[in-house]
């Protein structure tokens, strides 16, 4: 029996996933969690073979939890799901230790196949993730906005960013406002995550 833990923010999708996987004769969903906050504790307690983990833009660094599971609970293989794969996210997830990558628009058959592959010690990377590496999305940000965002990704304050780029403090603030608008982010951390997830950083 393959023991599975499902981590997904959206309650309806999480419930549907758990119900669908539980109908498989060789699978048992031993726990489901909303997001990643309690995931490591649940994984340690339930000791699943596979963790189905949704990566979301709302997390400042969703791949960090993949790395922690890989290091602290190495017997649990992580199958990462994303609504949209790109080169940076694929690379980050694999480097963090994910053994499988699937798109959220994958079929149930593909998801089940991937879970079985991971439980058998294999890797499973779906076509969407593979194609994303070959066709990255174009950035809407200008080169100067990219410079500002790279500095913001380092956690530098506005004054330091302005000093390093030889810009006025207000100019950096304006660039950040434009970056938030173009990326649809609510704050700098989310803008950095969206840029990385789209392969721009």
MARBA-3410 file (N, C-alpha, C, O; in Angstrom, 1 decimal):
201
0.8,-1.2,0.0,0.0,0.0,0.0,0.9,1.2,0.0,1.8,1.4,0.8 ~ 0.6,2.2,-0.9,1.4,3.4,-1.0,0.7,4.5,-0.1,-0.5,4.8,-0.4 ~ 1.4,4.9,0.9,0.8,6.0,1.8,1.2,7.3,1.2,2.3,7.6,0.9 ~ 0.1,8.2,1.1,0.3,9.5,0.5,-0.2,10.6,1.4,-1.2,10.5,2.1 ~ 0.6,11.7,1.4,0.1,13.0,2.1,-0.1,14.0,1.0,0.7,14.1,0.1
-1.2,14.7,1.0,-1.6,15.7,0.1,-1.5,17.1,0.7,-2.2,17.3,1.7 ~ -0.8,18.0,0.1,-0.7,19.4,0.6,-1.1,20.3,-0.5,-0.5,20.5,-1.5 ~ -2.3,21.0,-0.3,-2.9,21.8,-1.3,-3.7,22.9,-0.6,-4.5,22.6,0.3 ~ -3.5,24.2,-0.9,-4.2,25.3,-0.3,-5.7,25.3,-0.5,-6.5,25.6,0.4 ~ -6.1,25.0,-1.7,-7.5,25.0,-2.1,-8.3,23.8,-1.6,-8.0,22.7,-2.0
-9.2,24.1,-0.7,-9.9,23.0,0.0,-10.7,22.1,-0.9,-10.6,20.9,-0.8 ~ -11.3,22.7,-1.9,-12.1,21.8,-2.9,-11.2,20.9,-3.7,-11.5,19.7,-3.8 ~ -10.1,21.5,-4.2,-9.2,20.6,-5.0,-8.5,19.6,-4.1,-8.3,18.4,-4.5 ~ -8.2,20.0,-2.8,-7.5,19.0,-1.9,-8.5,17.9,-1.6,-8.0,16.7,-1.6 ~ -9.7,18.2,-1.4,-10.7,17.1,-1.1,-10.9,16.2,-2.3,-11.0,15.0,-2.1
-11.0,16.8,-3.5,-11.1,16.0,-4.7,-9.9,15.1,-4.9,-10.1,13.9,-5.3 ~ -8.7,15.6,-4.7,-7.5,14.8,-4.9,-7.5,13.6,-3.9,-7.3,12.5,-4.3 ~ -7.8,13.9,-2.6,-7.8,12.9,-1.6,-8.9,11.8,-2.0,-8.6,10.6,-1.8 ~ -10.0,12.2,-2.4,-11.1,11.3,-2.7,-10.7,10.4,-3.9,-10.9,9.2,-3.9 ~ -10.1,11.0,-4.9,-9.7,10.3,-6.1,-8.6,9.3,-5.8,-8.6,8.2,-6.3
-7.6,9.7,-5.1,-6.5,8.9,-4.8,-6.9,7.7,-3.9,-6.4,6.6,-4.0 ~ -7.8,8.0,-2.9,-8.3,7.0,-2.0,-9.0,5.8,-2.7,-9.1,4.7,-2.2 ~ -9.5,6.1,-3.9,-10.2,5.1,-4.7,-9.3,4.1,-5.4,-9.7,3.0,-5.8 ~ -8.0,4.5,-5.4,-7.0,3.5,-6.0,-6.7,2.4,-5.0,-6.5,2.6,-3.8 ~ -6.7,1.2,-5.5,-6.6,0.0,-4.7,-5.3,-0.1,-3.9,-5.2,-0.6,-2.8
-4.2,0.5,-4.5,-2.9,0.4,-3.9,-2.5,1.7,-3.2,-1.3,1.9,-2.9 ~ -3.4,2.6,-2.9,-3.1,3.9,-2.3,-3.9,4.2,-1.1,-5.1,3.8,-1.1 ~ -3.4,4.9,-0.2,-4.1,5.4,1.0,-3.6,6.8,1.3,-2.4,7.0,1.6 ~ -4.5,7.7,1.3,-4.2,9.1,1.8,-4.2,9.1,3.3,-5.2,9.1,3.9 ~ -3.0,9.2,3.9,-2.9,9.1,5.3,-3.1,10.5,6.0,-3.3,10.6,7.2
-3.0,11.6,5.2,-3.2,12.9,5.8,-3.3,13.9,4.6,-2.7,13.7,3.6 ~ -4.0,15.0,4.9,-4.0,16.1,4.0,-3.9,17.4,4.8,-4.4,17.6,5.8 ~ -3.1,18.4,4.2,-2.9,19.6,4.9,-3.1,20.8,4.0,-2.9,20.7,2.7 ~ -3.5,21.9,4.6,-3.7,23.1,3.8,-2.3,23.9,3.8,-1.9,24.3,4.8 ~ -1.8,24.0,2.6,-0.5,24.7,2.5,0.7,23.9,3.1,0.6,22.7,3.2
1.7,24.6,3.5,2.9,23.9,3.9,3.3,24.2,5.4,4.3,23.6,5.9 ~ 2.5,25.0,6.1,2.8,25.3,7.5,3.1,24.1,8.4,4.1,24.1,9.1 ~ 2.2,23.1,8.4,2.3,22.0,9.2,2.8,20.7,8.5,2.9,19.6,9.1 ~ 3.2,20.9,7.2,3.5,19.7,6.4,4.6,18.9,6.9,4.5,17.7,7.0 ~ 5.7,19.5,7.3,6.9,18.7,7.8,6.5,17.9,9.0,6.9,16.7,9.1
5.8,18.5,9.9,5.3,17.7,11.1,4.5,16.6,10.8,4.6,15.5,11.3 ~ 3.5,16.8,9.8,2.6,15.7,9.4,3.4,14.6,8.7,3.2,13.4,8.9 ~ 4.4,15.0,7.9,5.2,14.0,7.1,6.0,13.2,8.1,6.1,12.0,7.9 ~ 6.6,13.8,9.1,7.4,13.1,10.1,6.5,12.1,10.8,6.9,11.0,11.1 ~ 5.2,12.5,11.2,4.3,11.7,11.9,3.8,10.5,11.1,3.7,9.4,11.6
3.4,10.8,9.9,2.7,9.8,9.1,3.6,8.9,8.2,3.2,7.8,7.8 ~ 4.8,9.4,8.0,5.8,8.6,7.2,5.3,8.1,5.9,5.3,6.9,5.7 ~ 4.8,9.0,5.0,4.3,8.5,3.7,5.4,8.2,2.8,6.6,8.6,3.0 ~ 5.1,7.4,1.8,6.1,7.2,0.7,6.2,8.3,-0.3,7.2,8.7,-0.8 ~ 5.0,9.0,-0.5,4.9,10.1,-1.4,4.2,11.3,-0.8,3.1,11.1,-0.2
4.7,12.5,-1.0,4.0,13.7,-0.6,3.7,14.5,-1.9,4.6,14.9,-2.7 ~ 2.4,14.7,-2.1,1.9,15.5,-3.3,1.8,16.9,-2.8,0.9,17.2,-2.0 ~ 2.7,17.8,-3.3,2.8,19.1,-2.8,2.5,20.2,-3.8,3.3,20.2,-4.8 ~ 1.5,21.0,-3.6,1.2,22.1,-4.6,2.1,23.3,-4.3,2.2,23.7,-3.1 ~ 2.8,23.7,-5.3,3.6,24.9,-5.2,2.8,26.1,-5.6,2.2,26.1,-6.6
2.7,27.1,-4.7,1.8,28.3,-5.0,2.6,29.6,-4.9,3.6,29.7,-4.1 ~ 2.2,30.6,-5.7,2.9,31.9,-5.6,2.8,32.6,-4.3,3.6,33.5,-3.9 ~ 1.8,32.2,-3.5,1.5,32.8,-2.2,2.7,32.5,-1.2,2.9,33.3,-0.3 ~ 3.3,31.4,-1.4,4.5,31.1,-0.5,5.7,31.9,-0.9,5.9,32.0,-2.1 ~ 6.4,32.4,0.0,7.6,33.2,-0.4,8.7,32.3,-1.0,9.3,32.8,-2.0
8.8,31.1,-0.6,9.8,30.2,-1.2,9.3,28.8,-1.1,9.7,28.1,-0.2 ~ 8.3,28.4,-1.9,7.7,27.1,-1.7,8.6,25.9,-1.8,8.3,24.8,-1.3 ~ 9.7,26.1,-2.6,10.6,25.0,-2.7,11.4,24.7,-1.5,12.0,23.6,-1.3 ~ 11.5,25.6,-0.6,12.2,25.4,0.7,11.7,24.2,1.5,12.4,23.5,2.0 ~ 10.3,24.1,1.5,9.8,22.9,2.2,10.1,21.6,1.5,10.2,20.6,2.2
10.3,21.6,0.2,10.7,20.4,-0.6,12.1,20.0,-0.1,12.4,18.9,0.2 ~ 13.0,21.0,0.1,14.4,20.8,0.5,14.3,20.2,2.0,15.1,19.3,2.3 ~ 13.5,20.8,2.8,13.5,20.3,4.2,13.0,18.9,4.3,13.5,18.1,5.1 ~ 11.9,18.5,3.5,11.4,17.2,3.5,12.5,16.2,3.0,12.8,15.2,3.6 ~ 13.2,16.6,1.9,14.2,15.8,1.3,15.4,15.5,2.3,15.9,14.4,2.4
15.7,16.5,3.2,16.8,16.3,4.1,16.3,15.6,5.4,17.0,14.7,5.9 ~ 15.2,16.1,5.9,14.8,15.6,7.3,13.9,14.3,7.2,13.9,13.6,8.2 ~ 13.2,14.1,6.1,12.4,12.9,5.9,12.7,12.3,4.6,11.9,12.2,3.7 ~ 13.9,11.8,4.4,14.4,11.3,3.1,13.6,10.1,2.5,13.6,9.9,1.3 ~ 12.9,9.4,3.3,12.1,8.3,2.8,10.9,8.7,2.1,10.3,7.9,1.3
10.5,10.0,2.2,9.3,10.5,1.6,9.7,11.2,0.3,10.4,12.2,0.3 ~ 9.2,10.7,-0.8,9.4,11.3,-2.1,8.4,12.4,-2.4,7.2,12.2,-2.2 ~ 8.9,13.6,-2.8,8.0,14.7,-3.1,7.7,14.8,-4.6,8.5,14.8,-5.4 ~ 6.3,14.8,-4.8,5.8,15.0,-6.1,5.2,16.5,-6.1,4.2,16.7,-5.6 ~ 5.9,17.4,-6.8,5.5,18.8,-6.8,4.5,19.1,-7.9,4.7,18.6,-9.0
3.5,19.8,-7.6,2.5,20.2,-8.6,2.6,21.7,-8.7,2.8,22.5,-7.8 ~ 2.4,22.2,-10.0,2.4,23.6,-10.2,1.4,23.9,-11.3,1.2,23.1,-12.3 ~ 0.7,25.1,-11.2,-0.2,25.4,-12.3,0.5,25.8,-13.6,0.0,25.7,-14.7 ~ 1.8,26.2,-13.4,2.6,26.6,-14.6,4.1,26.3,-14.3,4.6,26.9,-13.4 ~ 4.7,25.5,-15.1,6.1,25.3,-14.9,7.0,26.2,-15.8,6.5,26.6,-16.9
8.1,26.5,-15.4,9.1,27.3,-16.2,10.5,26.8,-15.8,10.6,26.1,-14.8 ~ 11.5,27.2,-16.6,12.9,26.6,-16.3,13.3,26.8,-14.9,13.9,25.9,-14.3 ~ 13.1,28.1,-14.4,13.7,28.4,-13.0,13.0,27.5,-12.0,13.6,27.0,-11.0 ~ 11.7,27.4,-12.1,10.9,26.6,-11.1,11.2,25.1,-11.2,11.4,24.4,-10.1 ~ 11.4,24.6,-12.4,11.7,23.2,-12.6,13.1,22.9,-11.9,13.3,22.0,-11.2
14.1,23.8,-12.2,15.4,23.6,-11.7,15.4,23.7,-10.2,16.1,22.9,-9.5 ~ 14.7,24.7,-9.6,14.7,24.9,-8.2,14.0,23.7,-7.5,14.5,23.2,-6.5 ~ 12.9,23.2,-8.0,12.2,22.1,-7.4,13.1,20.8,-7.4,13.2,20.1,-6.4 ~ 13.8,20.6,-8.6,14.6,19.4,-8.7,15.9,19.5,-7.8,16.3,18.5,-7.1 ~ 16.5,20.7,-7.7,17.6,20.9,-6.9,17.2,20.7,-5.4,18.1,20.3,-4.6
16.0,21.1,-5.1,15.6,21.0,-3.7,15.3,19.6,-3.3,15.2,19.2,-2.1 ~ 15.2,18.7,-4.3,15.0,17.3,-4.0,13.7,16.7,-4.4,13.4,15.5,-4.1 ~ 12.9,17.4,-5.2,11.6,16.8,-5.7,12.0,15.7,-6.6,12.9,15.8,-7.5 ~ 11.3,14.6,-6.5,11.5,13.5,-7.4,10.6,13.4,-8.5,10.7,12.6,-9.5 ~ 9.5,14.2,-8.5,8.5,14.2,-9.5,7.9,15.6,-9.7,7.8,16.4,-8.7
7.5,15.9,-10.9,6.9,17.2,-11.2,5.7,17.0,-12.1,5.8,16.3,-13.1 ~ 4.5,17.5,-11.7,3.3,17.4,-12.5,2.6,18.7,-12.6,2.7,19.5,-11.6 ~ 1.9,19.0,-13.7,1.1,20.2,-13.8,-0.3,20.0,-13.1,-0.8,18.9,-13.0 ~ -0.8,21.1,-12.6,-2.1,21.0,-12.0,-3.2,20.6,-13.0,-4.3,20.2,-12.6 ~ -2.9,20.8,-14.3,-3.9,20.4,-15.3,-3.7,19.0,-15.8,-4.3,18.5,-16.8
-2.8,18.2,-15.1,-2.6,16.8,-15.5,-3.8,16.0,-15.2,-4.7,16.4,-14.4 ~ -4.0,14.9,-15.9,-5.1,14.0,-15.7,-4.8,13.2,-14.4,-3.7,13.1,-14.0 ~ -5.9,12.6,-13.9,-5.8,11.8,-12.7,-4.9,10.5,-13.0,-4.1,10.1,-12.2 ~ -5.0,10.0,-14.2,-4.2,8.9,-14.6,-2.7,9.2,-14.6,-1.9,8.4,-14.1 ~ -2.4,10.4,-15.0,-1.0,10.9,-15.0,-0.5,11.0,-13.6,0.6,10.7,-13.2
-1.3,11.6,-12.7,-1.0,11.8,-11.3,-0.7,10.5,-10.6,0.3,10.3,-9.9 ~ -1.6,9.6,-10.8,-1.5,8.2,-10.2,-0.3,7.5,-10.7,0.4,6.9,-9.9 ~ 0.0,7.6,-12.0,1.2,7.0,-12.6,2.4,7.6,-11.9,3.4,6.9,-11.6 ~ 2.4,8.9,-11.7,3.6,9.6,-11.1,3.8,9.1,-9.7,4.9,8.9,-9.3 ~ 2.7,9.0,-8.9,2.8,8.6,-7.5,3.4,7.2,-7.4,4.2,6.9,-6.6
2.9,6.3,-8.3,3.4,4.9,-8.3,4.9,4.9,-8.7,5.6,4.1,-8.1 ~ 5.3,5.7,-9.6,6.7,5.8,-10.0,7.6,6.2,-8.9,8.6,5.6,-8.6 ~ 7.2,7.3,-8.2,7.9,7.7,-7.0,8.0,6.7,-5.9,9.1,6.5,-5.3 ~ 6.9,6.0,-5.7,6.9,5.0,-4.6,7.8,3.9,-5.0,8.3,3.2,-4.1 ~ 8.0,3.7,-6.3,8.9,2.6,-6.7,10.4,3.0,-6.8,11.2,2.3,-7.2
10.6,4.3,-6.4,12.0,4.8,-6.4,12.4,5.4,-7.7,13.6,5.7,-7.9 ~ 11.5,5.7,-8.6,11.8,6.3,-9.9,11.5,7.8,-9.8,11.0,8.3,-8.8 ~ 11.8,8.4,-10.9,11.4,9.9,-11.1,10.2,10.0,-12.0,10.0,9.0,-12.8 ~ 9.5,11.1,-12.0,8.4,11.3,-12.9,8.3,12.8,-13.2,7.9,13.6,-12.3 ~ 8.5,13.2,-14.4,8.4,14.6,-14.8,7.5,14.6,-16.0,7.8,14.0,-17.1
6.4,15.4,-15.9,5.4,15.4,-17.0,5.9,16.3,-18.1,6.8,17.0,-18.0 ~ 5.1,16.2,-19.2,5.5,16.9,-20.4,5.5,18.4,-20.2,6.4,19.1,-20.8 ~ 4.5,18.9,-19.5,4.4,20.4,-19.3,5.7,20.9,-18.6,6.2,22.0,-19.0 ~ 6.2,20.2,-17.7,7.5,20.7,-17.0,8.7,20.6,-17.9,9.5,21.5,-18.0 ~ 8.7,19.5,-18.7,9.8,19.3,-19.7,9.8,20.4,-20.8,10.8,21.0,-21.1
8.6,20.7,-21.3,8.4,21.7,-22.3,8.7,23.1,-21.8,9.3,23.9,-22.5 ~ 8.4,23.4,-20.5,8.7,24.7,-19.9,10.2,25.0,-20.0,10.5,26.2,-20.1 ~ 11.0,24.0,-19.8,12.4,24.2,-19.8,12.9,24.7,-21.2,13.8,25.5,-21.4 ~ 12.2,24.2,-22.3,12.6,24.6,-23.6,11.9,25.9,-24.1,12.4,26.4,-25.1 ~ 10.9,26.4,-23.4,10.2,27.6,-23.9,9.8,28.5,-22.8,8.7,28.6,-22.4
10.8,29.2,-22.2,10.6,30.1,-21.1,9.7,31.3,-21.5,9.8,31.8,-22.6 ~ 8.9,31.8,-20.5,8.1,33.0,-20.8,8.9,34.3,-20.9,9.9,34.4,-20.2 ~ 8.5,35.2,-21.7,9.2,36.5,-21.9,8.9,37.4,-20.7,7.7,37.4,-20.2 ~ 9.8,38.1,-20.2,9.6,39.0,-19.1,9.0,40.3,-19.5,9.4,40.9,-20.5 ~ 8.0,40.9,-18.7,7.5,42.2,-19.1,8.3,43.3,-18.4,8.0,44.5,-18.7
9.3,42.9,-17.7,10.1,43.9,-16.9,11.3,44.5,-17.8,11.9,43.7,-18.6 ~ 11.6,45.7,-17.6,12.7,46.3,-18.3,14.0,45.9,-17.7,14.0,45.4,-16.6 ~ 15.1,46.1,-18.4,16.4,45.7,-17.7,16.7,46.4,-16.4,17.2,45.8,-15.5 ~ 16.3,47.7,-16.3,16.5,48.4,-15.1,15.6,47.8,-14.0,16.0,47.7,-12.8 ~ 14.3,47.5,-14.3,13.4,46.9,-13.3,13.9,45.5,-12.9,13.8,45.2,-11.7
14.6,44.8,-13.8,15.2,43.5,-13.4,16.3,43.7,-12.4,16.5,43.0,-11.5 ~ 17.1,44.8,-12.7,18.2,45.1,-11.7,17.7,45.4,-10.3,18.2,44.9,-9.3 ~ 16.6,46.2,-10.3,16.0,46.5,-9.0,15.4,45.3,-8.3,15.6,45.1,-7.1 ~ 14.8,44.4,-9.1,14.2,43.2,-8.5,15.3,42.2,-8.0,15.1,41.6,-7.0 ~ 16.4,42.1,-8.7,17.5,41.3,-8.3,18.0,41.7,-6.9,18.3,40.9,-6.0
18.1,43.1,-6.8,18.6,43.6,-5.5,17.6,43.4,-4.4,17.9,43.0,-3.3 ~ 16.3,43.5,-4.8,15.2,43.3,-3.8,15.2,41.8,-3.4,14.9,41.5,-2.2 ~ 15.6,40.9,-4.3,15.6,39.5,-4.0,16.7,39.1,-3.0,16.6,38.1,-2.3 ~ 17.7,40.0,-2.9,18.7,39.8,-1.9,18.3,40.4,-0.5,19.0,40.2,0.5 ~ 17.1,41.0,-0.5,16.6,41.5,0.8,17.2,42.9,1.2,17.1,43.3,2.3
17.7,43.6,0.2,18.3,44.9,0.4,17.2,45.9,0.6,16.2,45.9,-0.1 ~ 17.4,46.9,1.5,16.5,48.0,1.7,16.6,49.0,0.5,17.5,48.9,-0.2 ~ 15.5,49.8,0.4,15.4,50.7,-0.7,16.7,51.6,-0.8,17.2,51.8,-1.9 ~ 17.2,52.1,0.3,18.3,53.0,0.3,19.5,52.3,-0.3,20.3,52.9,-1.0 ~ 19.8,51.1,0.1,20.9,50.3,-0.4,20.8,50.0,-1.9,21.8,50.1,-2.6
19.6,49.7,-2.3,19.3,49.4,-3.7,19.6,50.7,-4.5,20.3,50.6,-5.6 ~ 19.1,51.8,-4.0,19.4,53.1,-4.7,20.9,53.4,-4.8,21.4,53.8,-5.9 ~ 21.6,53.2,-3.7,23.0,53.4,-3.7,23.8,52.6,-4.7,24.6,53.0,-5.4 ~ 23.5,51.3,-4.7,24.2,50.3,-5.6,23.9,50.6,-7.1,24.8,50.4,-7.9 ~ 22.7,51.0,-7.4,22.3,51.3,-8.8,22.5,52.7,-9.2,22.1,53.1,-10.3
23.0,53.5,-8.3,23.2,55.0,-8.5,21.9,55.6,-9.0,21.8,56.4,-9.9 ~ 20.8,55.3,-8.2,19.5,55.9,-8.5,19.0,56.7,-7.2,19.5,56.5,-6.1 ~ 18.0,57.5,-7.5,17.4,58.2,-6.4,16.5,57.3,-5.6,15.9,56.3,-6.2 ~ 16.3,57.5,-4.3,15.5,56.7,-3.5,14.1,56.6,-4.1,13.5,55.5,-4.2 ~ 13.5,57.7,-4.5,12.2,57.8,-5.1,12.1,57.0,-6.4,11.0,56.4,-6.7
13.1,57.0,-7.2,13.2,56.3,-8.4,13.1,54.8,-8.2,12.4,54.1,-8.9 ~ 13.8,54.3,-7.2,13.7,52.9,-6.8,12.3,52.5,-6.4,11.8,51.5,-6.8 ~ 11.7,53.4,-5.6,10.3,53.1,-5.1,9.4,53.0,-6.3,8.5,52.2,-6.3 ~ 9.6,54.0,-7.3,8.7,53.9,-8.5,8.9,52.7,-9.3,7.9,52.1,-9.7 ~ 10.2,52.2,-9.4,10.4,51.0,-10.1,9.8,49.8,-9.4,9.2,48.9,-10.1
9.8,49.8,-8.1,9.2,48.7,-7.4,7.7,48.7,-7.5,7.0,47.6,-7.6 ~ 7.1,49.9,-7.6,5.6,50.0,-7.8,5.2,49.4,-9.2,4.3,48.7,-9.3 ~ 6.1,49.7,-10.2,5.8,49.2,-11.5,6.0,47.7,-11.6,5.2,47.0,-12.2 ~ 7.0,47.2,-10.9,7.3,45.8,-10.8,6.1,45.0,-10.2,5.7,44.0,-10.7 ~ 5.5,45.6,-9.1,4.4,44.9,-8.5,3.2,44.9,-9.4,2.5,43.9,-9.5
3.0,46.0,-10.1,1.9,46.1,-11.1,2.1,45.1,-12.2,1.1,44.4,-12.6 ~ 3.2,45.1,-12.8,3.5,44.2,-13.9,3.4,42.7,-13.6,3.0,41.9,-14.4 ~ 3.9,42.4,-12.4,3.9,41.0,-12.0,2.6,40.5,-11.3,2.4,39.4,-11.1 ~ 1.8,41.5,-10.9,0.5,41.2,-10.2,0.8,40.8,-8.8,-0.1,40.2,-8.2 ~ 1.9,41.2,-8.2,2.3,40.8,-6.9,1.8,41.8,-5.9,1.5,43.0,-6.2
1.6,41.4,-4.6,1.1,42.3,-3.5,2.3,42.9,-2.8,2.1,43.9,-2.1 ~ 3.5,42.3,-2.9,4.6,42.8,-2.1,5.9,42.3,-2.8,5.9,41.6,-3.8 ~ 7.1,42.8,-2.3,8.3,42.5,-3.0,8.6,41.0,-3.0,9.1,40.4,-4.0 ~ 8.3,40.3,-1.9,8.6,38.9,-1.8,7.8,38.1,-2.8,8.4,37.2,-3.5 ~ 6.6,38.5,-3.0,5.7,37.8,-4.0,6.2,38.1,-5.4,6.2,37.3,-6.3
6.7,39.4,-5.6,7.2,39.8,-6.9,8.4,38.9,-7.3,8.6,38.5,-8.4 ~ 9.3,38.7,-6.3,10.5,37.9,-6.5,10.1,36.5,-6.9,10.6,35.9,-7.8 ~ 9.1,35.9,-6.1,8.7,34.6,-6.3,8.1,34.4,-7.7,8.4,33.5,-8.5 ~ 7.2,35.4,-8.1,6.6,35.3,-9.4,7.6,35.4,-10.6,7.6,34.7,-11.6 ~ 8.6,36.3,-10.4,9.7,36.4,-11.4,10.5,35.1,-11.5,10.8,34.7,-12.6
10.8,34.5,-10.3,11.5,33.3,-10.4,10.7,32.1,-11.0,11.2,31.3,-11.8 ~ 9.4,32.1,-10.6,8.6,31.0,-11.1,8.3,31.2,-12.6,8.0,30.2,-13.3 ~ 8.5,32.4,-13.2,8.3,32.6,-14.6,9.7,32.5,-15.3,9.7,32.7,-16.5 ~ 10.7,32.2,-14.6,12.1,32.1,-15.2,12.7,33.4,-15.5,13.7,33.4,-16.4 ~ 12.3,34.5,-14.9,12.9,35.8,-15.3,14.1,36.1,-14.4,15.0,36.9,-14.8
14.2,35.5,-13.2,15.3,35.7,-12.3,16.2,34.5,-12.2,17.2,34.4,-11.5
END
